[in-house]
Amino acid sequence: MSDPTTLLNLELPGIPRLKSGKVREVFDLGDRLLFVATDRISAFDCIMPNGIPRKGEVLTQISHFWFDLTESWLPNHRLARAGDPLPEILRPHAAALAGRSMIVCKAKPLAIECVVRGYLAGSGWKEYKTSRTVCGIPLPAGLLESSELPEPIFTPATKAETGHDENIPFERACEIVGRGIAEEARELSLKLYGFARDHARRRGIIIADTKFEFGIFDGRLILIDEVLTPDSSRFWPADTYQPGRGQPSYDKQFVRDYLETLAWDKTPPAPALPEDVVMKTQAKYLEAYERLTGKPL
């Protein structure tokens, strides 16, 4: 796409790139890191050749929003707020970085994903249908697809560099990161999910489930990476919520729905997305931001 608001790739001459993910680029600033959310979008573990304009801004600014609301009781990795000036070394790249970058401390990430589920969807619904459990946790009989769970559950997962993360029992998480850290991560994850769920519900969004990342910095556990965005969470519109079926969502739904109509085998190279799918998807990301924060981006 030639849209000037779309950033698919980023080079910062003289600044080492540490990691390039499906969406995020991580650069080394010496004693700090620079996170940059691009507008790339992936589906079925494949990155689409064209992106969603301003998607990276939405992800970054939603993360800033939640960090602002929770940093008084949950420390995070952010070193600069949304409106803070860029350090001098980054100012030549200000246009590319505007709205989509975050300067953070160098925490050591935990080797587990901290997933919280409040509703029965996705892989959890598939498991429940066969065993009445989610990640091995027994649940009551009679729940429907998209049902709210009696209480949110913590379902950790391993981190996969490629493909899907793998759900693991809590005891396995304890073996990987240590029991004390795992228990603290579980407690903080459930507290943060509950806080965000209640806020979002008042704004017309159901957060069905979400994935948090934690890291160790200066000997304590802190929240890192993006948080409670449409890419790391399942957002549903509350006004159309109805258990017993899949729900419309605020993320890649239009992309996935379009791709399912194609004779594509879900292996690279992925097909380009048509303009209407791109625009509908962008509108959903922007709507998620506006609903959560109460203001347009």
KEPATI-250654 format. One line per 10 residues: number of its first residue (from 0); for each residue x, y, z of N, C-alpha, C, O. Coordinates in steps of 0.1 Angstrom, whole numbers, plus 5000, padded with zeros to 4 digits. Layout:
NUM	X,Y,Z,X,Y,Z,X,Y,Z,X,Y,Z ~ ...;
***
This chain:
0	5008,4988,5000,5000,5000,5000,5009,5012,5000,5020,5012,5005 ~ 5004,5023,4994,5011,5035,4994,5007,5045,5004,5012,5056,5005 ~ 4997,5041,5013,4992,5050,5023,5003,5055,5032,5010,5046,5038 ~ 5005,5068,5033,5016,5073,5041,5015,5070,5056,5024,5071,5064 ~ 5002,5066,5061,5000,5063,5075,5003,5049,5078,5002,5044,5089 ~ 5008,5041,5068,5011,5027,5070,5026,5025,5071,5033,5028,5062 ~ 5030,5019,5082,5044,5015,5084,5046,5000,5084,5041,4994,5094 ~ 5052,4995,5074,5054,4980,5074,5068,4976,5079,5070,4966,5086 ~ 5078,4984,5075,5092,4981,5078,5099,4993,5083,5096,5004,5078 ~ 5109,4992,5092,5116,5003,5097,5130,5001,5099,5134,4991,5105;
10	5138,5009,5094,5153,5009,5096,5157,5022,5103,5153,5033,5100 ~ 5165,5020,5114,5171,5031,5121,5186,5031,5120,5192,5025,5129 ~ 5192,5037,5110,5206,5036,5108,5214,5040,5121,5211,5050,5127 ~ 5223,5031,5124,5232,5033,5136,5226,5028,5149,5233,5029,5159 ~ 5213,5024,5148,5207,5018,5161,5204,5003,5159,5197,5000,5150 ~ 5211,4995,5166,5210,4980,5164,5195,4975,5167,5189,4979,5176 ~ 5191,4967,5157,5178,4960,5159,5181,4947,5167,5189,4939,5163 ~ 5173,4945,5178,5175,4933,5186,5166,4922,5181,5169,4910,5182 ~ 5154,4926,5177,5144,4916,5174,5133,4921,5164,5130,4933,5165 ~ 5129,4913,5155,5118,4917,5146,5107,4906,5147,5109,4895,5143;
20	5096,4910,5153,5085,4900,5154,5074,4902,5143,5077,4909,5133 ~ 5063,4896,5145,5052,4897,5135,5048,4911,5134,5045,4916,5123 ~ 5048,4919,5145,5043,4933,5144,5053,4942,5150,5055,4953,5144 ~ 5061,4938,5160,5069,4948,5167,5084,4946,5164,5089,4935,5161 ~ 5090,4958,5163,5105,4959,5162,5111,4964,5175,5106,4973,5181 ~ 5122,4957,5179,5129,4961,5191,5143,4965,5188,5151,4958,5182 ~ 5146,4978,5192,5160,4983,5190,5167,4986,5203,5160,4988,5213 ~ 5180,4985,5202,5188,4986,5214,5193,5001,5215,5201,5006,5207 ~ 5190,5008,5226,5194,5021,5229,5205,5022,5239,5207,5032,5246 ~ 5212,5011,5242,5222,5010,5252,5216,5005,5265,5215,4993,5267;
30	5213,5015,5274,5207,5011,5287,5192,5010,5286,5186,5007,5296 ~ 5186,5012,5274,5172,5011,5273,5168,5004,5260,5177,5001,5252 ~ 5155,5001,5258,5151,4995,5245,5140,5004,5239,5134,5012,5246 ~ 5140,5004,5226,5129,5011,5218,5120,5000,5212,5125,4992,5204 ~ 5107,5001,5216,5097,4992,5210,5090,5000,5199,5085,5011,5202 ~ 5088,4995,5187,5081,5001,5177,5071,4992,5171,5074,4981,5167 ~ 5058,4996,5172,5047,4987,5167,5044,4991,5152,5040,5003,5150 ~ 5047,4983,5143,5044,4985,5129,5029,4983,5126,5021,4980,5135 ~ 5026,4985,5114,5012,4982,5110,5010,4969,5103,5000,4966,5097 ~ 5020,4960,5105,5019,4947,5099,5007,4939,5107,5004,4942,5118;
40	5001,4930,5099,4990,4922,5105,4993,4908,5100,4996,4905,5089 ~ 4991,4898,5110,4993,4884,5106,4980,4877,5109,4971,4881,5117 ~ 4978,4866,5101,4967,4857,5103,4971,4843,5100,4979,4841,5090 ~ 4967,4833,5107,4971,4820,5105,4986,4819,5105,4992,4811,5097 ~ 4993,4826,5114,5007,4826,5115,5015,4831,5103,5027,4828,5101 ~ 5008,4838,5094,5014,4844,5082,5012,4859,5082,5002,4864,5085 ~ 5023,4867,5079,5022,4881,5078,5017,4885,5065,5022,4881,5054 ~ 5007,4893,5065,5001,4898,5052,5010,4908,5045,5017,4915,5052 ~ 5010,4908,5032,5020,4917,5025,5016,4932,5026,5025,4940,5025 ~ 5004,4935,5029,5000,4949,5032,4994,4950,5046,4989,4940,5052;
50	4995,4962,5052,4992,4963,5066,4979,4971,5068,4971,4973,5059 ~ 4976,4974,5081,4964,4982,5085,4969,4995,5089,4975,4996,5100 ~ 4966,5006,5082,4971,5019,5086,4968,5023,5100,4956,5021,5105 ~ 4978,5028,5107,4977,5033,5121,4975,5022,5131,4973,5025,5143 ~ 4975,5009,5127,4973,4998,5137,4984,4999,5148,4981,4997,5160 ~ 4996,5002,5144,5007,5003,5154,5005,5014,5164,5008,5013,5176 ~ 4999,5025,5159,4996,5036,5169,4985,5031,5179,4986,5034,5191 ~ 4975,5024,5174,4965,5019,5183,4970,5010,5194,4967,5012,5205 ~ 4979,5001,5190,4985,4992,5199,4993,4999,5210,4992,4996,5222 ~ 5001,5008,5205,5010,5016,5214,5002,5025,5224,5005,5025,5236;
60	4992,5032,5218,4985,5042,5226,4975,5035,5236,4973,5040,5247 ~ 4970,5023,5232,4962,5016,5242,4971,5011,5253,4967,5011,5265 ~ 4983,5006,5250,4992,5002,5261,4995,5014,5270,4995,5012,5282 ~ 4998,5025,5264,5001,5037,5273,4989,5040,5282,4990,5043,5294 ~ 4977,5039,5276,4965,5041,5284,4964,5032,5296,4961,5037,5307 ~ 4966,5019,5294,4965,5010,5306,4977,5012,5316,4975,5011,5328 ~ 4989,5015,5310,5000,5018,5319,4997,5030,5328,4999,5030,5340 ~ 4991,5040,5322,4987,5052,5330,4977,5049,5341,4978,5054,5352 ~ 4968,5040,5338,4957,5036,5348,4962,5027,5359,4957,5027,5370 ~ 4973,5019,5357,4976,5009,5366,4990,5010,5373,4993,5003,5382;
70	4998,5020,5368,5012,5021,5373,5013,5024,5388,5024,5021,5394 ~ 5003,5029,5394,5003,5032,5408,5004,5019,5417,5009,5020,5428 ~ 4999,5008,5411,4999,4996,5419,5005,4984,5412,5007,4973,5417 ~ 5009,4986,5399,5015,4975,5391,5027,4982,5383,5024,4988,5373 ~ 5039,4980,5387,5050,4986,5380,5052,4980,5366,5049,4969,5364 ~ 5056,4989,5356,5057,4984,5343,5071,4989,5337,5079,4995,5344 ~ 5074,4985,5325,5087,4987,5319,5088,5001,5312,5099,5004,5307 ~ 5078,5009,5312,5078,5021,5305,5087,5031,5311,5086,5034,5323 ~ 5095,5038,5303,5104,5048,5308,5100,5062,5303,5104,5072,5309 ~ 5092,5063,5293,5087,5076,5288,5072,5075,5285,5067,5065,5280;
80	5065,5085,5289,5050,5085,5286,5047,5089,5272,5056,5093,5264 ~ 5035,5088,5268,5031,5090,5254,5035,5104,5249,5039,5105,5237 ~ 5034,5114,5256,5037,5128,5251,5051,5133,5254,5055,5144,5250 ~ 5060,5124,5260,5074,5128,5263,5082,5130,5250,5079,5123,5240 ~ 5091,5139,5250,5100,5141,5238,5109,5129,5236,5113,5123,5245 ~ 5112,5127,5223,5122,5116,5220,5136,5120,5224,5139,5132,5224 ~ 5144,5110,5228,5158,5113,5230,5164,5118,5217,5160,5115,5206 ~ 5175,5125,5218,5181,5132,5207,5185,5122,5196,5183,5125,5184 ~ 5189,5110,5199,5194,5100,5189,5182,5096,5180,5184,5091,5169 ~ 5170,5097,5185,5158,5093,5178,5151,5104,5170,5142,5101,5162;
90	5154,5116,5173,5147,5128,5167,5147,5128,5152,5137,5132,5146 ~ 5158,5124,5145,5158,5123,5130,5147,5114,5125,5143,5115,5113 ~ 5142,5105,5134,5132,5095,5129,5118,5098,5135,5110,5089,5136 ~ 5116,5110,5140,5104,5113,5147,5092,5110,5139,5082,5106,5145 ~ 5092,5113,5127,5079,5111,5119,5075,5097,5118,5064,5093,5120 ~ 5085,5088,5116,5082,5073,5116,5078,5068,5129,5070,5059,5130 ~ 5084,5074,5140,5081,5068,5153,5069,5074,5160,5064,5069,5170 ~ 5064,5085,5155,5053,5092,5162,5041,5083,5165,5035,5077,5156 ~ 5038,5083,5178,5026,5075,5182,5027,5060,5183,5019,5054,5189 ~ 5038,5055,5178,5039,5040,5177,5051,5035,5184,5054,5023,5183;
100	5058,5043,5191,5071,5038,5198,5070,5040,5213,5062,5049,5218 ~ 5077,5032,5220,5078,5033,5234,5092,5029,5239,5098,5019,5235 ~ 5097,5038,5248,5111,5035,5254,5109,5028,5267,5101,5033,5275 ~ 5116,5017,5268,5113,5008,5280,5126,5004,5286,5137,5005,5280 ~ 5126,4999,5298,5138,4994,5305,5141,4980,5300,5132,4973,5294 ~ 5153,4975,5303,5157,4962,5298,5154,4951,5309,5163,4948,5317 ~ 5142,4947,5309,5137,4937,5319,5141,4923,5313,5142,4921,5301 ~ 5142,4913,5321,5143,4899,5317,5130,4892,5316,5124,4890,5326 ~ 5125,4890,5304,5111,4884,5303,5110,4871,5309,5119,4862,5308 ~ 5098,4868,5315,5096,4854,5320,5094,4845,5308,5090,4850,5297;
110	5097,4833,5310,5096,4823,5299,5083,4817,5297,5081,4806,5291 ~ 5072,4824,5303,5059,4819,5301,5050,4831,5297,5053,4843,5300 ~ 5039,4828,5290,5029,4838,5287,5018,4837,5299,5015,4826,5303 ~ 5013,4848,5303,5004,4849,5314,4990,4851,5308,4986,4863,5306 ~ 4982,4841,5306,4969,4842,5300,4958,4841,5310,4959,4833,5319 ~ 4949,4851,5309,4937,4850,5317,4925,4849,5308,4923,4856,5299 ~ 4916,4840,5312,4904,4838,5304,4892,4841,5313,4890,4835,5324 ~ 4883,4849,5309,4870,4852,5316,4858,4847,5309,4847,4846,5315 ~ 4860,4843,5297,4849,4837,5289,4854,4825,5281,4866,4823,5279 ~ 4844,4817,5277,4848,4804,5270,4848,4806,5255,4838,4807,5248;
120	4860,4807,5250,4862,4810,5235,4875,4803,5230,4883,4799,5238 ~ 4876,4802,5217,4888,4798,5211,4892,4784,5215,4883,4775,5215 ~ 4905,4782,5218,4910,4768,5222,4903,4764,5235,4902,4752,5237 ~ 4899,4773,5243,4893,4769,5256,4879,4763,5253,4876,4753,5260 ~ 4872,4768,5244,4859,4763,5241,4860,4749,5234,4853,4740,5237 ~ 4870,4747,5226,4873,4734,5220,4876,4724,5230,4871,4712,5230 ~ 4884,4727,5240,4888,4717,5250,4876,4715,5259,4874,4703,5263 ~ 4868,4725,5263,4857,4723,5272,4847,4713,5265,4841,4705,5273 ~ 4845,4714,5252,4835,4705,5246,4839,4690,5247,4830,4681,5248 ~ 4852,4687,5248,4856,4673,5249,4859,4669,5263,4857,4657,5266;
130	4862,4678,5272,4866,4673,5286,4860,4681,5297,4863,4678,5309 ~ 4852,4691,5294,4847,4700,5304,4858,4707,5313,4856,4710,5324 ~ 4869,4709,5306,4880,4716,5313,4886,4727,5303,4883,4726,5291 ~ 4893,4736,5309,4901,4745,5301,4915,4745,5306,4917,4749,5318 ~ 4925,4741,5298,4938,4740,5303,4939,4731,5315,4947,4733,5324 ~ 4931,4721,5315,4931,4711,5326,4923,4716,5338,4921,4708,5348 ~ 4918,4728,5338,4910,4733,5350,4895,4729,5348,4889,4733,5338 ~ 4890,4721,5358,4876,4717,5356,4866,4729,5357,4868,4738,5365 ~ 4856,4728,5348,4846,4739,5348,4832,4732,5349,4830,4720,5347 ~ 4822,4740,5353,4808,4734,5355,4803,4729,5341,4807,4734,5331;
140	4793,4720,5342,4786,4715,5330,4777,4726,5325,4773,4735,5333 ~ 4773,4725,5313,4762,4733,5307,4767,4747,5302,4758,4755,5298 ~ 4780,4750,5302,4784,4763,5296,4783,4762,5281,4784,4752,5275 ~ 4781,4774,5275,4779,4775,5260,4792,4782,5255,4800,4788,5262 ~ 4793,4782,5242,4804,4790,5235,4802,4804,5239,4791,4809,5238 ~ 4812,4811,5243,4812,4825,5247,4806,4827,5261,4805,4839,5265 ~ 4803,4817,5269,4797,4819,5282,4808,4826,5291,4820,4823,5290 ~ 4803,4834,5300,4812,4840,5310,4815,4829,5320,4806,4821,5325 ~ 4828,4827,5324,4832,4817,5334,4827,4821,5348,4826,4833,5350 ~ 4825,4812,5357,4822,4815,5371,4831,4825,5377,4827,4834,5384;
150	4844,4824,5374,4854,4834,5377,4866,4833,5368,4868,4822,5362 ~ 4873,4843,5365,4884,4843,5356,4895,4832,5360,4897,4830,5372 ~ 4901,4826,5350,4911,4816,5353,4924,4819,5347,4925,4826,5336 ~ 4935,4815,5353,4949,4818,5349,4953,4806,5342,4954,4795,5348 ~ 4957,4807,5329,4961,4795,5321,4974,4798,5313,4974,4803,5302 ~ 4985,4796,5320,4998,4800,5314,5001,4792,5301,4995,4781,5299 ~ 5010,4797,5294,5014,4790,5281,5029,4792,5279,5035,4801,5285 ~ 5035,4783,5272,5049,4785,5268,5050,4795,5257,5039,4797,5250 ~ 5061,4800,5254,5063,4810,5243,5069,4802,5231,5079,4795,5232 ~ 5062,4804,5220,5067,4798,5208,5073,4809,5198,5066,4819,5195;
160	5085,4807,5194,5091,4816,5184,5083,4816,5171,5081,4826,5164 ~ 5079,4804,5167,5071,4802,5155,5058,4794,5159,5059,4786,5168 ~ 5048,4796,5152,5036,4788,5155,5029,4793,5167,5030,4804,5171 ~ 5021,4784,5173,5012,4788,5184,5019,4785,5198,5027,4775,5199 ~ 5016,4793,5208,5020,4790,5221,5013,4777,5226,5002,4774,5221 ~ 5019,4770,5236,5013,4758,5241,5008,4760,5255,5016,4764,5264 ~ 4995,4757,5257,4990,4758,5271,4997,4748,5280,4999,4737,5276 ~ 4999,4752,5292,5006,4743,5302,4999,4744,5315,4993,4755,5318 ~ 5000,4734,5324,4994,4734,5337,5002,4744,5346,5013,4747,5343 ~ 4995,4750,5356,5002,4759,5365,5014,4753,5371,5024,4760,5373;
170	5014,4740,5374,5026,4734,5380,5038,4734,5371,5049,4735,5375 ~ 5035,4733,5358,5046,4733,5348,5052,4748,5348,5064,4749,5346 ~ 5043,4758,5349,5048,4771,5349,5057,4774,5361,5067,4781,5360 ~ 5053,4768,5372,5061,4769,5385,5075,4762,5382,5085,4768,5387 ~ 5076,4751,5375,5088,4745,5372,5097,4754,5363,5109,4754,5365 ~ 5091,4761,5354,5098,4769,5345,5104,4782,5351,5115,4785,5349 ~ 5096,4789,5359,5100,4802,5364,5102,4803,5379,5106,4813,5384 ~ 5098,4792,5386,5099,4792,5400,5085,4794,5406,5078,4803,5401 ~ 5082,4787,5417,5068,4788,5423,5065,4803,5428,5054,4807,5425 ~ 5074,4809,5434,5071,4822,5439,5068,4832,5428,5058,4840,5429;
180	5076,4832,5418,5074,4841,5406,5060,4837,5399,5053,4846,5396 ~ 5058,4824,5397,5046,4820,5391,5033,4824,5399,5024,4829,5393 ~ 5034,4823,5412,5022,4827,5420,5020,4842,5420,5009,4846,5419 ~ 5031,4850,5420,5030,4864,5419,5024,4868,5405,5016,4877,5405 ~ 5029,4862,5395,5024,4865,5381,5010,4862,5380,5002,4869,5374 ~ 5006,4850,5386,4991,4847,5385,4983,4857,5393,4972,4861,5388 ~ 4987,4861,5405,4979,4870,5413,4978,4884,5405,4967,4890,5405 ~ 4989,4889,5400,4989,4902,5393,4981,4901,5380,4974,4910,5377 ~ 4982,4890,5373,4974,4888,5361,4959,4888,5363,4952,4895,5356 ~ 4955,4881,5373,4940,4881,5376,4936,4894,5381,4924,4898,5378;
190	4944,4901,5389,4940,4914,5394,4939,4924,5382,4929,4932,5382 ~ 4949,4924,5373,4949,4933,5362,4937,4930,5353,4931,4939,5348 ~ 4935,4917,5350,4923,4914,5341,4910,4919,5347,4902,4925,5340 ~ 4908,4917,5360,4896,4921,5367,4894,4936,5366,4883,4941,5363 ~ 4905,4944,5368,4904,4958,5367,4901,4962,5353,4892,4971,5351 ~ 4908,4957,5343,4905,4960,5329,4892,4956,5324,4885,4963,5317 ~ 4887,4944,5328,4874,4939,5324,4863,4949,5329,4854,4952,5321 ~ 4864,4953,5341,4854,4962,5347,4854,4975,5340,4843,4981,5336 ~ 4866,4981,5337,4867,4994,5330,4861,4992,5316,4853,5001,5312 ~ 4865,4982,5309,4861,4980,5295,4846,4978,5294,4839,4983,5285;
200	4841,4970,5303,4826,4967,5303,4818,4980,5304,4808,4982,5298 ~ 4823,4990,5313,4816,5002,5314,4817,5010,5301,4808,5019,5298 ~ 4827,5007,5292,4828,5014,5279,4822,5006,5268,4825,5010,5256 ~ 4815,4995,5271,4809,4988,5260,4817,4977,5254,4813,4972,5243 ~ 4828,4973,5260,4836,4962,5255,4838,4951,5265,4840,4954,5277 ~ 4836,4939,5260,4839,4927,5269,4853,4922,5265,4856,4920,5254 ~ 4862,4921,5275,4875,4915,5273,4873,4900,5277,4873,4897,5289 ~ 4872,4892,5267,4870,4878,5269,4882,4871,5275,4880,4862,5284 ~ 4893,4874,5270,4906,4868,5275,4917,4877,5270,4916,4886,5262 ~ 4929,4875,5276,4940,4884,5273,4953,4877,5277,4953,4867,5284;
210	4964,4882,5272,4977,4876,5274,4986,4887,5279,4988,4898,5273 ~ 4992,4885,5291,5001,4895,5297,5016,4889,5296,5018,4877,5296 ~ 5025,4899,5296,5039,4895,5297,5045,4902,5309,5042,4914,5312 ~ 5053,4894,5317,5060,4900,5328,5075,4898,5327,5079,4889,5320 ~ 5082,4906,5333,5097,4905,5333,5102,4908,5347,5095,4914,5355 ~ 5115,4905,5349,5122,4908,5361,5131,4920,5359,5139,4920,5349 ~ 5130,4931,5367,5138,4942,5366,5141,4947,5380,5132,4949,5388 ~ 5154,4949,5383,5158,4953,5396,5153,4944,5407,5149,4948,5418 ~ 5152,4931,5404,5148,4921,5414,5133,4920,5416,5129,4913,5425 ~ 5125,4927,5408,5110,4926,5411,5103,4923,5398,5108,4926,5387;
220	5091,4918,5399,5083,4915,5387,5076,4927,5382,5069,4934,5390 ~ 5077,4930,5369,5070,4942,5363,5063,4937,5351,5066,4927,5344 ~ 5053,4945,5347,5045,4943,5335,5053,4948,5323,5058,4960,5323 ~ 5054,4940,5312,5062,4945,5300,5054,4942,5288,5043,4936,5288 ~ 5059,4947,5276,5054,4945,5263,5040,4953,5262,5038,4962,5269 ~ 5032,4949,5252,5020,4956,5250,5010,4950,5260,5012,4939,5265 ~ 4999,4957,5263,4990,4952,5274,4976,4956,5270,4973,4968,5267 ~ 4967,4946,5270,4953,4947,5268,4949,4955,5255,4941,4964,5255 ~ 4956,4951,5245,4953,4956,5231,4944,4946,5223,4943,4934,5228 ~ 4939,4950,5212,4931,4940,5204,4940,4929,5198,4935,4919,5194;
230	4953,4931,5198,4962,4920,5194,4966,4910,5205,4968,4898,5202 ~ 4965,4914,5217,4969,4905,5228,4956,4901,5236,4957,4893,5246 ~ 4945,4905,5232,4932,4902,5239,4921,4899,5229,4922,4902,5217 ~ 4910,4893,5234,4898,4891,5226,4888,4901,5231,4882,4900,5242 ~ 4886,4912,5223,4876,4922,5226,4863,4919,5219,4863,4917,5206 ~ 4852,4919,5226,4838,4918,5220,4830,4930,5223,4831,4936,5234 ~ 4821,4934,5213,4812,4945,5217,4801,4940,5226,4795,4929,5224 ~ 4799,4947,5237,4790,4943,5248,4775,4943,5243,4767,4935,5248 ~ 4772,4952,5234,4758,4954,5231,4753,4943,5222,4740,4942,5220 ~ 4761,4935,5216,4757,4924,5208,4760,4910,5214,4759,4900,5207;
240	4765,4910,5226,4770,4898,5232,4758,4888,5235,4748,4892,5240 ~ 4760,4876,5231,4750,4866,5233,4757,4852,5233,4763,4847,5224 ~ 4757,4846,5245,4763,4832,5246,4757,4822,5237,4745,4824,5233 ~ 4764,4812,5233,4759,4802,5224,4764,4803,5210,4760,4795,5202 ~ 4772,4813,5208,4778,4814,5194,4791,4822,5195,4794,4827,5206 ~ 4798,4822,5184,4810,4831,5184,4806,4845,5183,4795,4849,5179 ~ 4814,4854,5188,4811,4869,5189,4819,4877,5178,4830,4873,5175 ~ 4813,4887,5173,4821,4897,5165,4832,4903,5174,4830,4903,5186 ~ 4843,4907,5168,4854,4912,5176,4860,4924,5171,4857,4929,5160 ~ 4869,4930,5179,4876,4943,5175,4890,4940,5169,4898,4950,5169;
250	4893,4929,5164,4907,4927,5160,4907,4923,5145,4903,4931,5136 ~ 4912,4911,5142,4915,4907,5128,4903,4899,5122,4905,4892,5112 ~ 4891,4901,5127,4880,4893,5123,4877,4894,5108,4875,4884,5100 ~ 4878,4907,5103,4875,4909,5088,4886,4902,5080,4884,4897,5069 ~ 4898,4903,5085,4910,4896,5078,4908,4881,5077,4909,4875,5066 ~ 4905,4875,5089,4903,4861,5089,4891,4857,5080,4892,4847,5073 ~ 4880,4864,5082,4868,4860,5074,4871,4861,5059,4867,4852,5052 ~ 4878,4871,5055,4882,4872,5040,4890,4861,5036,4888,4855,5026 ~ 4901,4858,5044,4910,4847,5040,4903,4834,5039,4908,4825,5031 ~ 4893,4832,5048,4886,4819,5047,4878,4817,5034,4875,4806,5031;
260	4876,4828,5027,4868,4826,5014,4878,4823,5003,4873,4820,4992 ~ 4891,4823,5005,4900,4821,4994,4905,4806,4993,4903,4799,5003 ~ 4910,4803,4982,4916,4789,4980,4931,4790,4984,4939,4785,4978 ~ 4934,4797,4995,4947,4798,5000,4950,4787,5011,4942,4785,5019 ~ 4962,4781,5010,4965,4770,5019,4971,4774,5033,4975,4766,5040 ~ 4970,4787,5035,4975,4793,5048,4990,4791,5051,4994,4789,5062 ~ 4997,4790,5040,5012,4790,5041,5017,4802,5033,5010,4806,5023 ~ 5029,4807,5036,5034,4819,5029,5037,4815,5014,5039,4803,5011 ~ 5036,4825,5005,5033,4839,5008,5018,4841,5009,5010,4835,5003 ~ 5014,4850,5018,5000,4853,5021,4995,4863,5010,5003,4870,5004;
270	4982,4862,5007,4977,4871,4997,4975,4885,5002,4973,4887,5014 ~ 4975,4895,4993,4973,4909,4997,4958,4911,5001,4949,4904,4995 ~ 4956,4920,5010,4942,4922,5015,4936,4933,5006,4942,4943,5004 ~ 4924,4931,5002,4917,4942,4995,4914,4954,5003,4914,4953,5016 ~ 4912,4965,4997,4911,4978,5004,4899,4978,5014,4901,4984,5025 ~ 4888,4972,5010,4877,4973,5019,4879,4965,5032,4875,4969,5043 ~ 4886,4954,5031,4890,4946,5043,4900,4954,5052,4898,4954,5064 ~ 4909,4960,5046,4919,4969,5053,4911,4980,5060,4914,4982,5072 ~ 4902,4987,5054,4895,4998,5060,4886,4994,5071,4885,5000,5081 ~ 4879,4983,5069,4870,4977,5079,4878,4973,5092,4874,4976,5103;
280	4890,4967,5089,4898,4963,5101,4904,4975,5108,4904,4975,5120 ~ 4908,4985,5100,4913,4997,5107,4902,5004,5115,4905,5008,5126 ~ 4890,5004,5110,4879,5010,5117,4877,5004,5131,4874,5010,5141 ~ 4878,4990,5131,4876,4983,5143,4887,4986,5154,4884,4988,5166 ~ 4900,4987,5149,4911,4990,5158,4909,5004,5164,4910,5006,5176 ~ 4905,5014,5155,4903,5027,5160,4891,5028,5169,4891,5036,5179 ~ 4881,5021,5166,4869,5021,5175,4873,5015,5189,4868,5020,5199 ~ 4881,5004,5189,4885,4999,5202,4892,5009,5211,4890,5011,5222 ~ 4901,5017,5204,4908,5027,5212,4898,5038,5217,4899,5042,5229 ~ 4889,5042,5208,4880,5053,5212,4871,5049,5223,4868,5056,5233;
290	4866,5036,5222,4857,5031,5233,4864,5030,5246,4859,5035,5256 ~ 4876,5025,5246,4884,5023,5259,4888,5036,5265,4886,5037,5277 ~ 4892,5045,5257,4898,5057,5263,4888,5069,5263,4890,5079,5271 ~ 4877,5068,5256,4867,5079,5256,4871,5090,5247,4865,5101,5247 ~ 4881,5088,5238,4885,5099,5229,4890,5093,5216,4896,5082,5216 ~ 4889,5100,5205,4894,5095,5192,4910,5095,5192,4916,5104,5199 ~ 4916,5087,5184,4930,5087,5182,4934,5097,5172,4946,5099,5169;
***
